[in-house]
Amino acid sequence: MKEFNLGIIGLGNIGLEVYRNIKKNASDIKKKTGFKLNILKVSAKNIRKKREIKIPKKLIEKNISKIINDPKIDIIVELIGGSDGVAKKIIFDSIKKNKHVVTANKALIAKHGDALSILAEKYGVNLLFEAAVGGGIPIIRSMKQGLIANKLTHIYGILNGTTNFILTEMEKRNESFVNVLKDAQKLGYAESNPSSDVDGFDAADKISILSSIGFGTKIINKGFVIEGIRNIDLDDIRFAKSLNYTVKLLAIAERKGNKVKQRVHPCLIPDNLDVANIDNVINAIVVDGHPIGRTIYEGPGAGKGPTSSAVISDITSIMLGNDEYSFGLAPSAKKKLNLFNFDNHISKYYIRFLTKDVTGVLSKITSVLAKYKISVANLYQEPSKLGSANIMLVTHQTKELSIQKVMRKLLTQKKLFKKIVMIRVRDYKKL
Ligand SMILES: NC(=O)c1ccc[n+]([C@@H]2O[C@H](COP(=O)([O-])OP(=O)(O)OC[C@H]3O[C@@H](n4cnc5c(N)ncnc54)[C@H](OP(=O)(O)O)[C@@H]3O)[C@@H](O)[C@H]2O)c1
């Protein structure tokens, strides 16, 4: 019987759980794959650190290159993180040593995935990263294998559990962004530096990976709209509710002819729409394609259990000989699709103005909107409180460029406005 030998590098949240679950499920893995899976070596930054699980001394190796160069090791599992530095070196070096690589590192795959997949093909090894998107949801393998017969047109959803938790809790508890963020940090859902999550970068890495797989394009990892949820107040959630909308941070990729329309930003979505009721740290991904139509994937988008499930599924996929391309097609077949010019995006827009208690505010807003031929579908002005008042409006369909011009013009009016929040409205049919 052939055995597969692993080297696990990184023994944090995920690495330790992968170790634990491989040990715990060793006999199942053998039954399901026909092969024995051994953990031959593990490594971390501080090999003396006391960990939740006792790891036999003989497995621990401080020198990572010894693991990479060990001829007995078939698969390297990189669970350190970071788009560059040591994680990058480990993956490049491992492939060059003919090792299969499994990683959960979305930042690294979004940045170096194209170069790495070319290298993996050259060296005849697998580079798999199911855990990089959607935690435990098997979205990557579903898209690469389950949907292989389809031409995908849209991929969108909630790809960041932390921001979804924050938005859900703000609404449920009527609590501010800042306070809920603190709670999320205490619960371990948000990092001490939460920027990657709350500013949309984590979701951006994930949608870059999915659009590359879904549309067969080289990774588009920059130049698209990436907005997070820092600017969103309880007032926005309250106004959205009054209009039967929910605020969600969506990551969206659409195929538009030879272009890809890709973005991450908060959206107002109708209360009864597919992903509106996906709450807390749950992720959901909607995939449209021909001939299948719409499929929806939902599940825990992070955390050690779900993420270890995805990492182990990659390991066993390699053992089963699923000779998968990293992005679902030969790297040489990947096209370089360009980004759709987002200035031409058409949407309804929600805009909230937190105004100072001065006269002429509403007429200023309406005159600037009129200048750019933007008509208003809803408008509501709250009575002034403590020297501020909210004016909320929703436009009819208009061009992104016009809204950006309006925003630029009004944001300079410091005497009139304390804050302006713009959120794109996602209609039933339109993305
Ligand atoms: N946490 C999640 O829910 C989640 C979900 C999906 C994907 N991921 C991805 O999974 C990966 C790991 O995340 P995590 O949450 O497990 O991170 P973590 O808890 O911070 O663990 C990182 C591990 O890497 C080790 N490490 C750091 N620098 C190293 C170095 N120079 N050499 C060797 N080892 C080093 C650390 O060693 P010490 O323990 O000795 O400090 C630690 O064991 C990341 O790419 C992350 O994006 C995480």
The ligand as a MOL file (V3000), in Angstrom:
LIG
                    3D

  0  0  0     0  0            999 V3000
M  V30 BEGIN CTAB
M  V30 COUNTS 48 52 0 0 0
M  V30 BEGIN ATOM
M  V30 1 N -8.0770 31.3230 11.0110 0
M  V30 2 C -9.0060 31.0900 10.0890 0
M  V30 3 O -10.2130 30.9890 10.3870 0
M  V30 4 C -8.5940 30.9120 8.6480 0
M  V30 5 C -9.5870 30.6400 7.6890 0
M  V30 6 C -9.2030 30.4390 6.3630 0
M  V30 7 C -7.8790 30.5420 6.0240 0
M  V30 8 N -6.9340 30.8320 6.9810 0 CHG=1
M  V30 9 C -5.5420 30.9300 6.5770 0
M  V30 10 O -4.7900 29.8990 7.2320 0
M  V30 11 C -3.4500 30.3340 7.4170 0
M  V30 12 C -3.0730 30.1510 8.8790 0
M  V30 13 O -3.9490 30.9050 9.6870 0
M  V30 14 P -4.0080 30.7140 11.2910 0
M  V30 15 O -5.2570 31.3800 11.7290 0
M  V30 16 O -3.7590 29.3160 11.6450 0 CHG=-1
M  V30 17 O -2.7480 31.6140 11.7230 0
M  V30 18 P -2.0070 31.6140 13.1300 0
M  V30 19 O -2.8870 31.0650 14.1940 0
M  V30 20 O -1.4420 32.9690 13.2810 0
M  V30 21 O -0.8070 30.5730 12.9270 0
M  V30 22 C 0.3080 30.8510 12.1700 0
M  V30 23 C 1.3400 29.7650 12.3990 0
M  V30 24 O 2.4470 30.0460 11.5670 0
M  V30 25 C 3.6270 29.9210 12.3450 0
M  V30 26 N 4.6690 30.8090 11.8180 0
M  V30 27 C 4.6690 32.1480 11.7650 0
M  V30 28 N 5.8140 32.6010 11.2270 0
M  V30 29 C 6.5510 31.5140 10.9410 0
M  V30 30 C 7.8470 31.3060 10.4110 0
M  V30 31 N 8.6080 32.3440 10.0570 0
M  V30 32 N 8.2800 30.0470 10.2660 0
M  V30 33 C 7.5260 28.9870 10.6410 0
M  V30 34 N 6.2870 29.1300 11.1640 0
M  V30 35 C 5.8120 30.3610 11.3140 0
M  V30 36 C 3.2590 30.2950 13.7570 0
M  V30 37 O 4.1910 29.7350 14.6390 0
M  V30 38 P 4.0800 29.8860 16.2430 0
M  V30 39 O 2.8230 29.1290 16.6230 0
M  V30 40 O 5.2870 29.2350 16.7800 0
M  V30 41 O 3.9930 31.3490 16.5210 0
M  V30 42 C 1.8550 29.6740 13.8380 0
M  V30 43 O 1.9520 28.3500 14.2450 0
M  V30 44 C -3.3970 31.7740 6.9240 0
M  V30 45 O -2.9620 31.8200 5.5910 0
M  V30 46 C -4.8550 32.2180 6.9870 0
M  V30 47 O -5.1650 33.2490 6.0770 0
M  V30 48 C -7.2650 31.0160 8.2810 0
M  V30 END ATOM
M  V30 BEGIN BOND
M  V30 1 1 1 2
M  V30 2 2 2 3
M  V30 3 1 2 4
M  V30 4 1 4 5
M  V30 5 2 4 48
M  V30 6 2 5 6
M  V30 7 1 6 7
M  V30 8 2 7 8
M  V30 9 1 8 9
M  V30 10 1 8 48
M  V30 11 1 9 10
M  V30 12 1 9 46
M  V30 13 1 10 11
M  V30 14 1 11 12
M  V30 15 1 11 44
M  V30 16 1 12 13
M  V30 17 1 13 14
M  V30 18 2 14 15
M  V30 19 1 14 16
M  V30 20 1 14 17
M  V30 21 1 17 18
M  V30 22 2 18 19
M  V30 23 1 18 20
M  V30 24 1 18 21
M  V30 25 1 21 22
M  V30 26 1 22 23
M  V30 27 1 23 24
M  V30 28 1 23 42
M  V30 29 1 24 25
M  V30 30 1 25 26
M  V30 31 1 25 36
M  V30 32 1 26 27
M  V30 33 1 26 35
M  V30 34 2 27 28
M  V30 35 1 28 29
M  V30 36 1 29 30
M  V30 37 2 29 35
M  V30 38 1 30 31
M  V30 39 2 30 32
M  V30 40 1 32 33
M  V30 41 2 33 34
M  V30 42 1 34 35
M  V30 43 1 36 37
M  V30 44 1 36 42
M  V30 45 1 37 38
M  V30 46 2 38 39
M  V30 47 1 38 40
M  V30 48 1 38 41
M  V30 49 1 42 43
M  V30 50 1 44 45
M  V30 51 1 44 46
M  V30 52 1 46 47
M  V30 END BOND
M  V30 END CTAB
M  END
